[in-house]
Amino acid sequence: MTPDRTIHQKLCELASNLWWTWQPEVTSIFREIDSELWTQLGHNPIQLLREYHSEKLEARARETVLHARIHGAYRRWQEYMQSDRTWGDTHAAVLGDRPAAYFSAEFGIHESLRVYSGGLGVLAGDHLKSASDLGIPLVAIGLFYQEGYFSQTINPSGWQEETYPDADPRDQPMEVALDTQGKPVIVSVQTRGETIYARVWKVNVGRIPLYMLDTNVPENSEITQRLTARLYGGDQKIRIRQELVLGVGGMKALIAMGIWPRVIHMNEGHSAFAPLEMIRRRMKQHGLNFDDALRETATMGVFTTHTPVAAGHDRFDNGLMDEHLGPLREELGLDHHGMMALGRVNPSDHNEPFCMTVLAFNCSRRANGVSNLHGVVSRKMWRCLWPWRKEEEVPIGHITNGVHVSTWLAPQMRFLYDRVLPLDWHVKSGEPEVWQGIDDITSGELWETHESLKNRLIGYARFRLSRQAERHKASDAQIARIQTMLDPETLLIGFARRFAPYKRADLILRDLDILAKIISDTDRPVQFLFAGKAHPADEPGKQILQRIHNIAHDKRFEGRVVFLEDYDINLARHLVQGVDVWLNNPRRPLEASGTSGQKVVLNGGLNLSISDGWWAEAYDGRNGFNIGNGLIHADQGTQDTLDGDDLLRVIRDEVIPLYYERDADGVPHEWIKRMKRSMKTLGWRFNADRMVMDYVSKTYIPASGSTSSALPFVP
């Protein structure tokens, strides 16, 4: 403890560790210092404290009576960081001396650190937060994208436009990572044409260090300095170079820092080059041939595949592979065809491109999909790699995704949880018995809390819509009209995610006449709130977005169909905490898992979803609403028609009647019963703590058990 520290010093220390991002009390302290500036700075406490030097902060803290809260938050953080009484200390001690290494191309931890695009990154961020809370020995490796993913604006014609704001590392909770000699880590990766250099930044996510590689260093050419500037930007050449830096460079960085991972966890195929660097070191240090080194390295490999969509698996041609992997291939003692065979379904087909997913399967002995259904789909999709096995025997299991409760649970809802759940429920939220107390929440207080969160969402949506209108130079009358949009008394259905065509954001628009009748019903109206981004290169996705934007400006739907620009973690937080119903209608079985609906569960919202991904194993008939019968028609157009018709039917015949069935006090008791059942039966199951515990017991511990993986390496 350091009681002599000023409150400015304490807040600076808190700001330097992203633990604060899942502590509502700490977040509220930063907000209360200066709420307007907090919003302007994108909820960045480092920039906020730069504006509030020690004397200015001291004066502000006296005005707002913040001293005791700051001291208390700092004390709780220190106790958290120093505690060894964790689940991991009991169940994952074998990883203590050499942690699991979690590789991911993106990490969605907070809106102020823009190194994520969507679900994959947010899942990775939740994985780190739960690993921290559970005390799992784990390190994370990613890339630092100075321009991040794009910011979205919609022009008057409804077309998405992208801009890339620049982020200064000095404005982030980042510090230079040091090697075993106390010097800044610089790693190099050799290609045919050049050596790519990368420095390494360290970001503390609670107890978990996240290391991010950055090619913006003077040792590189101007073009290569921009290699890690943008997430998922550029062509195939940029993609393979980024993945080479992530995998090979990331493994080199860990070893330079004296971190000898016992497990290599590849979160999607982007990082599948990492085991190749480990194989190279085994061959060099232990005198193994390639086949033996591959066999030994694969025992420590864990691979999580996230997509059943063929286009989601990176593939590179012969030329790109030789240009970028040629030097490493030669060190591995492989010829060109030997290297390509590692990433081919048919190793003898010299025309087949190199697939990163195939490489990841070949370099791991434990692989999983991210839901039960996705495991089934993955075994069918990749059975070609094990032609001698029956489909059900293909070695791909599943660990269903979950979400980090403290990140996504609204503070108002947490107040209810604290009252009815066990005292330490938040550290045992992955255990089913902890959630039984949900039944003890009274209907009135649950509905009141939900309504307050819905009002908060509507107020925030109006604020965002006003900013959009001002940018388009809207009239005062148009801006005033925005303040009447989205009625708190009207059923509110939310849809927010990536605008990929298979997610069918426009499914609800298939019959506009029926939709218009539903929306404009004077007794039981409905309103829809949309948000999401299409990938810059996804023209069909942009066209879907444009259609929704134009419908929102159609007089029949204006004010009842709303699109909010620039979807990010902050907007997601408001949406999942405030909607009545969360809509999810992908083409089954193309949604591997999905996690946005799981966040809604925690806050009392109900899911209305196709039986796909996580919902296929969640819906029990009384904890939400289901679209379709789970069967798949051979013709995609016919399937869309069937699902679109059933979606409108469920809204009209099930959702609306249940929502508007009220008692004399305006409380929808049957609806609330469904809310409680959803929270009680799904909150513990689709929970990142449960997910991480599953990874530890089912993959990390088994992967750490090989004798050879316990051997240390030297650089």
N, C-alpha and C positions, 0 to 999 in steps of 0.2 A: 504494500500500500504506500501511496505517496501523498499524504494529506496536505503537503505544502504546495502542491501544484495549484495554479490559478484555474478558474473555471474556463478560461480561454484555452489553456493547455490541455485540460481534460477533454473539452469538446473537440479539439484538434486530434487528440488520440482516438477518440470515439469515431471521428469522421474518417480516420485512416484505416479503419477495419469495417468491412461491409456487414458486420454483425448488426449494426444499427438498422439496416434495411428491413429486418424482420422484427424490430422492436418498436411497436407503435408509440411507446412513451418517449423514446429518444427522438423519433421522427417528429413528434408533436413539439418537442423542445426547439428543434431547428425551425419549425414552422412559426412558432410563437415569437422567435427573435425578430422576424420580419417576414410576414406571410406574403406580401406582395413581391419582395425580392426573391423569396424562396421559389415562388412560381416562375418568375422571370428567368431564374438560373437553372430551371429544369430539375429542381430538388437536389441540387449539388451542394452539400454542406462545406466542402473545401472552398469553393468560391464564396459562399456566404460568409465564412469566417475570415476570409481575406478582406471583405468589406467591413467586418466588425472586428477591429483590432481590440486589444485587451481592455483598454479604458472604455471604449464605446460599448463593448459587450457587457462590461461590469455595470454601466449605467442602465443599459436595457434590462439586464437581469434583475436589478433592483426594482424597476418599474413593473415587471411582470412576475416578480417573486419566483425566480427560476433557480436560485442557488441550491436549495435542498434537492430539487429534482435532478439537477446536473450532478451533484455529488452522489445521489442514489444510483443514477444510471451508470456512472463511472465505476462505482463499487460493484454493481451487478455484473458489469462487463469483466472486471478483473476476476471476480469469483468464477465466472463462466470459463474464462481462459485458463484458470489455474486448476480447475476441478479435475480429478481423475476418477470420480465416481460416476462413470458413464456406462451405457450399454456396451460400447465398444471395448472398454477396459476389461469387461468380463468375457465377451464373446468374440473379440477380434484381436486378442493380445498377440497372436502369432504374427500379425502384420506390424507389430510395434517397431521392430528394428529396421524393417524394409517395407514401406507402405505400398498400397495399390496405387498405380499410376492411371489416372482417368483422362484419356485424350478425347477432345471434342473440338470441332471446328468453330463452335460458337457457345457462348455462355450468357444466358439472360438472367442476370442477378438483380438489376435495378435499372430504371430508365435513365439514370445519369451516366451509366457506363454502357455505351452503345456498341457492344460487340456481339449482338444477337440479331436474328431476323424474325424468329417466331418460335413455334412449338418445340423444336429440337433444342434450341438454346435455352428456353425457359425451363425445360425438363432438366437440362444439364445444371442450370443454376440451382434448381430445387434439390437435385442430387447432392450438390456440394453443401447446401444449407443443412439438409438432414444428416449428412455424414458428419458435419461439424457438431450438431446437437447430440448425435449419438456417440461422438468421440471415436470415429473410425479413423485409423491411420491411413490417410489418403492424401495424395497430391494431385493437382489438376494441371493439364497442359493445353494451351490454346494459342491463338494468334491475336495480336493487338491490331485492330483495324482503326487507323486514325480517322478515317471518314465513316466508318461503321457501315450499317445498312442505310438505305436512302430514307430521306424525309419525303413524305407524300403530300402533294397538293393536287386538287382536281380543278381543271380549267372549266370555263363556262360551258363547253360542249360535253363535259362529263368525262374527259380523257385524263388518265393519271399522268402526272409529271413528277420527275424525280430530281431531287437536289441532294448534295452530299456535304453537310456541314463538317468542318474540320474540328477535331478534338485535340486539345493540347494536353499531353501527358501530365503537365504540372497541375492541371485542373482535376486530375483523377487521383484516387487513393492508391497510387502506384509508387513503387520504389525500385531502384535498380537491383536486380538479383546479383548475388555475389558467389564466386566460386569458392573452392576449399582454401584458397590462398587469400581470400578477402578482396579479390579483384572483380570488377564487373564482368559478367559472363558474356562472351561473344562466341557464338558457334558458327561453323562454316559447313556448307554443303556443296560438294563438287558436282557440276554438270559437265557435259562435253564442252560447252561454250564459255563457262565462267564459274567462278566460285561465288556462291550466294552467302552473304554474311547476315547474321541476325543477332541483335541484342535481346536481352531477356528482362522483362518486367515482372515484379512480384506484386500480387494483390492478395490481401488477407481476407478470406471469407470466413469469419469466425475463427475456428481452429484450423481451417483448411487453407494451405497456400495454393494460389492459382498463378501459374507461370505462363506469361504470354510472350511469344516471340514477335519481333518487330524488325523488318528489313530496312527501315528508314534510318540507315547509318551511312556515314561518309565513305566507308570502304566499298560500298556498292555503286554501280552506275546509277544514273538518274532514273532510268526505267525500272531497275531492280529495287531502288529505294521505295517505289510506289507499289511493289508487289503485294504487300499486306495492307494497302490503303483501304480497300473495300472488301466487304463480305459478299461472297457469291456474285462478284462482278467480273467482267472480262470473259475471255475465250478459254478454250481448252488448255492452251499453253499456260495461261495464268493459273488455272485451276490445278494442273499437275505440279506446278512450281510451289504453289501455296501448300499443297498436300505433302510435298517433299520436305518443305521447311517444318510443317507441323509434325510429321512422323519422325523422319530422320533427325532433323534439327532439334525437335523436342526431346528425343531420347538422348542426344548428345548433351543437351542442356542439363538434364537431370543428372547425368553422370558427372558432368563438370562441377555440379554443386554437391557431389558426394551422396546423391540419392540413388540407391540401388533398388529399384522396384522389385517386389516379389510377384506382382501381378501387373499385366498390361491390359487395361480395359479400353477397348476401342469403341467409342460411342458413335456408331455409324462408320461406313467404310472410308471416310475422309482421312483417317489417321492410320490406315493399314500398312503404310511403309515403316511404321515404328518397329515392328518385330524384325524387319530386315536388318536394321542397325544393331539390334540385339544379337541376331545370328552372326553378323560380321564380327562382333566382339567375342562371341563364344569361339568362333573359329580361330581368331587371332590369339586369344589367351589360352584356350584349352586344347588347341591342336585338333579340334574336331573337323570332320569333313562337313560339307553343306547339309547333307541329308540328316546326319546325326544332330547337328546344331539346330536345324529346323525342328526336328522331333522334340528336342529338349525345350526349345523356346515356345513351341506351341502349347506345351503343358501349362505355361503360365499365362496363356492368352485367353481373354474373355472378349467376345464380340457381341455387341447388341445391334441388330439390324432394325431399321425403323420404317422401311417403306416396302409395300407390295407393288409399287408402281415402277415399271421397268425403267422409265426415264430418270428415276431418282437414284440410280446406281451409276457412279462415275465410270466411264470407259475411255481408254486412251489407245491411240493407234501405235503401230510399230515405230514410226519415226519419233513421236513424242517420247515414247518409253526409252528408246536408245539414246536420244539427246539428253534426257534428264536422269535416267537410272543407269546409263552405260558404265560410268566409273564405279558405282557401287556394285553393279553386276560383276564386273571384272574382279573386284576384291572378294566377292562371294564364290569365285571360281566357276561361274555359269556362262554358257554361251547365250546368245540373244534368244534363241528358242527356249532354252531352259528357264530364263527369266520370264518370258511371256507365258510359258506353261503354268506358272504360279497363279496367273490371273485369268486363265481360260477354262471354260467349262469343258471344252474338248481340247486338251493340250496339243493334239496333233494337227489341229486346224490352224494353219499359219495365217489365215485371213481373219480369224476372230480377234477382236480388240482385247486389250487387257482390262479386266474388270476389278475395281478395288474391293468390291464385296467378295468376290471369289478369293482374292488374296487374303482377306480377313478370315474367311472360313478356313483356308489352308494353314493359317498361322495361329489358330486357336483350337483348343479342345473343348471349349464351352461356348456355345452360341445360343442366343435367345431372341425371340420376337418380344413385342412389348404389350401383348394382350393374348388371351387364350386363342381367340380366333386368328390373330396374326401369326401365332405359332403354327396353327394348322395351315394357313396360307403359305407361310415361309417354307414349311416342309414340302408342300406341293411344288412351290416355285423353284426350289433348289435341290430337289431329289436327284436331278441330273448329275450332281456332284458325287452322289453315292448310288450309282445304278445297281449295285448288288444288294441294296437294302429295300425293304418294303417302305412305302411312303410314311407310315406311322412310326417306323424305326429310324427315320432320318434324324441325326443328332442335333436338332434345333428345338430347344424348349421354349418356355415363355416366362417372363416376369412382367406382370402388368404394371404399367406406369402409375405413379401417384403424384400428388402435389404437396408442397410444403405448407402445412396448416398455418403457421404463424405469419407467413408471407401473405396469404390470400384471405385469411379470415378478417372480416371487418372488426375494428375495436368494439363497436356497439354489440356485435354478436358475441365477441369474446367475453364481454361482461356477463351475458346470459350463461355461457359455458362455465365460467368461473363459479357461478352460483350453484349449478346443478351437477357438475361433474366432479370427480375426485380432485383433491387439492393439487396433486401433481399431474393432472391429466395431460398437460401439454408435453411432458417428457415421456408419456406412454400412449400417445395418440394413435399408434399403430396396433393397439390391442383392443379387441371388440368389446370386452366387458366395460371398458372405460366409458363407452358411449351410451350405455343403457340409461343414464340419467337424463338424456334428451327428453324422454317422456314426461319428466317432471317440470319442464318449462310450460307455463300456462299459455293457452291459446292466445289470450289477449296480449300478453307481453311479447310473444314471438311475432305476432302480426304487427304490433306497434313498432317493433324494432325493424322489421322488414320494410314497413312503410317509410320509416325515417331514412333508411338506406336508399330506397327508391326515389324519394324526394331529393336526396343528395345527388344521385345519378342524374336526374332530370335537370337540376340546377347546373351541374357540370356540363351536361350535353348542350344546354342553351348557351353557356359561356363559350364552348368550342364552336358552336354554330355562328355565334356573333362574330367571333374572330374570322371565321371563314367568309362571312358576308362582308365584313369590313375590307378584307383583302380584295374582294371583287367589287369594291366601291358601291355597295348596296345603299339604297336610300334609307333615311331615318325610319320611314314607315315599314320598310322590309325588315330592318333590324328589330323594330318594336314588335313585329309579327312573331319573331323568333321566341319572344318571351311568353307566348301563348302556346307554343308547340309542346307536345308531350304532356298529356294530362295525368297527374298523379293518381286519379281515380280510375284510369283506363288500363286494362290488361296490357302489359308491356312485354313483348317478345324480342329477345336480343339474338343477333347473329354476328359473330366477329371472329375472323380467322383469315388465313391466307386465301386469296381469291384464285385458287387453282380450279380449273374446270371440273375436276371430279368431285370437288366439294359442293358443287351445285348451289352457289349462293342465290341463284335466281329461280330455284325450284318453286318457291312460293308464288312466283309470277307467271306460272304456266297458264292460268285462267284468270285474267285480270277482272273480268266481270264478276266472277264469284268473289274474288278477293276484295273488290270494291264494296260489295254488299256486306261482307264480314266487317270490314274496317269502319264503314259508315253507319252501322246499326246504332240507332239512337239510344237503345236501352243497354246493349252489351257490346260496345265498340272495342276495337283492338288497334294497337299501334306497334310498329316495328322499328327497331334501331339496329342499323348495320354499320360495321366498320371492318377494315381489312385492307391489305395491300396485295397487288398482283406483282409477281416478279417482273423486273424491267423488260425482260425478253419474252414474256408470256402475253402475246397478243390476244388469244382467246380469253384469258383471265381479265385483261383490261376491258375487253368488250362486255363481259358480264358486269364488271364494276360500272361501266358507263351506262348500261341499261338500268341498273338499280338507281344510279344518280338521277337519270332522266325520269324514272318513275317517281322519285321523291319530289320532283318539281312539276309533276303532272297535277292539275287542279283536283282530280279525283282523290289523290293520295297525299297531297301536300299537308304537312304537319302531322300525318299519321305514319308516313314512311320517311325515315331520316337516315342520312349517311354522314358519319363523322370521319373526317380526314385523319391521316397520320396515326394509325393504330400503333400503340406502344404499350409497355408494361403499365404505365400510369392509367391510360384509358382502359386497359383490360381490367385493372383492379376495380375501377368504378363500375364497369359493366357487370362483372361476375358477382359483385356485392349487391347490386341494385335491381337487376331484372326480375320479373316474375317467372319467366320461362326462358330457357336457353335452347335455341334451335340448332340442330346438327343433322344435316341430311346428305351425307356423301353417298357415292355409289358403292354399295356393299360389294366386295370386301376391301375397298381401297383405303379406308381409314385405319391405319395400323393400330392406333390406340385413341389418340385425342386426350387432352387433359383439361381443356377449358371448362367443359361441363362438370368435371370433378371439383373445380374451384367454386362453381355455382352451388354445388351440394352443401359445402361448408357454410354458406351464407343463407340457406333456406330457399334458394331458387329451385325450380323443378326443371328437369330435362325433358325435352321433346326431341326424340332422336331416332334415326334409322338404327336397326339392330346390327351395329358394326363397332369394331374396336372395343373399347372398355364397356360400352353400353350393352353389348351382346352378353356379357357376364354379370351385368349389374341390375338390369330391369327385372322386377318380379311381379309386375302388374299393379302394384300399389305404391311405388316410389317414384313415379314419373309417368311419361307417356311414350308410347312406341309407334313408329311409323312403319307400315308394311308388315309382312309375315315372315321376313327373314329369308325368303326364297329369291333366287336370282333368275331373271328371264334372259334367254339367250340373246335377244335383241336389245341393245342399249336404249334405243329410242322408246321401245315399249316399256322397258323398266322405268325410265324417267316419267312416262305418263302415269303408270301405275302408282309410283311413289308420290308424284305430285298430287294426284287425285286423293290418295289416302292422307297426305299431309293436310289438305284442306278439310277433309272429313273429320280427322282427329281434332283439329282446332275448333271446328264448328260444333261437333257433337260431344266432345269429351272435355276439352280444355275450357272453352268459354262457359258452358253450364256450371262446371265445378267452381270456377273462379268467381262467378257472379251469384252463387247460391250463398246468401248471407242471413245472419240472424238480425234481430231488431237493432243490435249495436253495430251492424255492418261488418261482422267478423265471419269469414268463410271457414267454418269449422272442418268440413270435409277436406277442403284444400289444405288446411293446416295439418290435418292428420297425415296427408301425403308428404308434406314438407318434413314433418318429424320422422316419418319412416325413412325418407331419403337420407336425412342426416344420420340417423342411428345405424342404418344398415350399410351405408356406403362410405361414411366419413372415415372409418378405420381401414377399410379395404383399399380405397383408392387414395392412399396416403403415402407421401414420400418416405416417411420413417419406415413403414412396412416394406416399401419397395427396396430401400437400401439394406434393411435387415435381410431381405430375401437375397439380394446380390451377395452380401457377406456370406451367408450360410450356404447358398447354392453354387456360388462361383468363386468368390475370393478365397475362402478357406480351402476348398478343394484345389484350386489353382496354385495356392501357395505351398502345397504339401510335397511337391517333388523334391527329391534330394538335390538334384542339380540346380534347381532354381534358387536354392539357398546359397549357392556359391557366389561370393562377391566378385566384382569386376574391377579392373583398374583402367583408367583412360588410356 
